[in-house]
Amino acid sequence: MSKVEDFLTQTEEQEIVEAILEAERNTSGEIRVHIEAHTRSDHYERAKEVFHLLKMDNTKDGNGVLIYVAVNDKKFVICGDKGINKVVPNGFWDSTRNSIEAHFKEGKFKEGLIAGILEAGKELQDHFPWQPDDTNELSNEISKG
C-alpha cells in the first residue's frame, strides 16, 4: 500500500468531502483537495499544474482553491485562482497555511485539511457569496495522482 492510500482513511476522506460541501454551501467558490505520493517538480509548480488538470481555472468567477499534498515529500501547497487572489487580504494564504501546518505537525492530517477548507470557505463566502443561479462547477471528491 502506498503512502497516499495510508494518508487518510475512507471515513476521513468522507469527512473532508463533507467539509468541502459545508465550506461551499454559502459561496460560489470551489475547493478541491489533491493528494499524491511525490513530485519531481517544484511543489508550487506541480500544484498549479494539478489546478489546471482539474479544470479549476475554468470557474466562472476565477474563485477556485486547491489544497495540494505530496505525502512522501511532506509538502503541501494552497493554490488560489486569479479571482480569489485579487480579493483576499495580504497574508491570507499564510494564515491558512499555518493553520494546516500546525495540525500536520501533530500528525492530524484530516483536521489540518478541514481547517484549511473551512478557512478558505469563509473567505470565499465574504467575496463570492452564493447566488440563486450558482451551480457546483467542480467535483468535491478528493483527487489522487
ZAMARGU-4260 file (C-alpha; in steps of 0.2 Angstrom, whole numbers, plus 5000, padded with zeros to 4 digits):
<rodrens>
0) 5000/5000/5000 | 5007/5017/4995 | 5008/5032/5007 | 4994/5040/4998 | 4982/5026/5002
5) 4988/5027/5020 | 4987/5046/5022 | 4968/5046/5025 | 4955/5033/5030 | 4939/5031/5019
10) 4930/5039/5034 | 4942/5054/5035 | 4941/5056/5016 | 4922/5057/5018 | 4923/5070/5032
15) 4934/5081/5021 | 4922/5080/5007 | 4908/5085/5020 | 4919/5100/5025 | 4921/5105/5007
20) 4902/5104/5005 | 4900/5114/5021 | 4913/5127/5015 | 4904/5129/4998 | 4887/5130/5005
25) 4887/5149/5005 | 4899/5153/4991 | 4901/5151/4973 | 4919/5147/4976 | 4926/5129/4973
30) 4938/5120/4984 | 4947/5104/4980 | 4960/5093/4988 | 4973/5083/4978 | 4984/5070/4986
35) 4999/5062/4978 | 5014/5052/4984 | 5028/5063/4976 | 5033/5075/4963 | 5050/5079/4955
40) 5044/5096/4951 | 5044/5111/4962 | 5028/5109/4973 | 5020/5125/4969 | 5023/5122/4950
45) 5015/5105/4952 | 5000/5112/4962 | 4997/5125/4948 | 4998/5110/4935 | 4986/5100/4945
50) 4975/5115/4947 | 4974/5116/4928 | 4972/5097/4925 | 4957/5098/4937 | 4950/5112/4927
55) 4950/5123/4942 | 4955/5138/4932 | 4939/5137/4922 | 4927/5143/4935 | 4915/5157/4931
60) 4922/5169/4944 | 4940/5163/4945 | 4937/5158/4963 | 4944/5140/4964 | 4956/5135/4979
65) 4966/5119/4978 | 4975/5111/4993 | 4989/5100/4985 | 4998/5087/4996 | 5013/5077/4991
70) 5013/5064/5005 | 5030/5057/5004 | 5038/5074/5001 | 5029/5080/5017 | 5024/5096/5007
75) 5008/5105/5004 | 5003/5120/4994 | 4987/5131/4994 | 4984/5137/4976 | 4970/5150/4973
80) 4964/5156/4956 | 4966/5174/4950 | 4948/5180/4956 | 4951/5175/4974 | 4969/5180/4974
85) 4964/5198/4969 | 4952/5200/4984 | 4959/5191/4999 | 4969/5201/5012 | 4988/5201/5012
90) 4994/5186/5022 | 4978/5176/5020 | 4986/5161/5012 | 5000/5162/5025 | 4987/5161/5039
95) 4978/5147/5031 | 4994/5138/5028 | 4999/5140/5046 | 4983/5133/5052 | 4985/5117/5041
100) 5003/5115/5045 | 5000/5116/5064 | 4989/5101/5063 | 5000/5092/5051 | 5015/5093/5063
105) 5004/5084/5075 | 5000/5070/5063 | 4982/5077/5062 | 4981/5077/5043 | 4962/5076/5042
110) 4960/5090/5054 | 4973/5101/5045 | 4964/5099/5029 | 4947/5103/5036 | 4954/5118/5045
115) 4961/5125/5029 | 4945/5121/5019 | 4934/5129/5031 | 4945/5145/5032 | 4946/5146/5013
120) 4927/5144/5013 | 4924/5158/5025 | 4935/5170/5014 | 4926/5164/4998 | 4909/5167/5006
125) 4914/5185/5010 | 4920/5189/4992 | 4910/5177/4982 | 4893/5174/4991 | 4881/5161/4985
130) 4869/5167/4972 | 4852/5158/4967 | 4859/5154/4949 | 4876/5146/4956 | 4880/5128/4952
135) 4893/5117/4959 | 4906/5118/4945 | 4918/5105/4951 | 4918/5089/4960 | 4920/5089/4979
140) 4929/5072/4979 | 4947/5071/4984 | 4958/5068/4968 | 4973/5057/4969 | 4988/5056/4957
</rodrens>
